[in-house]
Amino acid sequence: MSIVRIPPTLRADTAGEREVLASGGNVRELLDDLISRFPTLEGKLEYANVYVGGEDIRTRDGLETPVAESDTVILLPAMAGGC
């Protein structure tokens, strides 16, 4: 299982946990595992920026980016702004 760091804006969905364990061979499977255990995350991760081992998955294989058990995965919700 990999460690997934949960941002403050999503911690209510994980009972306040800063970090949770999740399993999956790639980012898609790992996010599916998170949503199966924390159903209120569904729809909230769609636009999240995901980093595996400190690297943005958009510069790798996207949702198919492999995840090793020793990896730390960081979720950052996308921010929008302006008037």
C-alpha positions, 0 to 999 in steps of 0.5 A: 500500500502507498501513502496518500497525503490528503490536503486540508480541504479533503480531510473531512472526507477521510475522517480528518486523516492527513495521510491514508493508505491506498493500494493500486498498481497505477494512479487510477487503481489507487484513486478507485481504492480511495473512493471505495473506502471514502465514497464522499471523495467521488467527484472531488478527485476528478480535477485534483493534481496528483504527484507520485514520488514528487512528480506530477503525473501529467508529465508521466503517464497520467492516470496510468502512472505506475505506483509502487508500494514505497511511493508517496502520493500527494493530492492537491485540489485544483484551484481556480480564481479570478473575477 
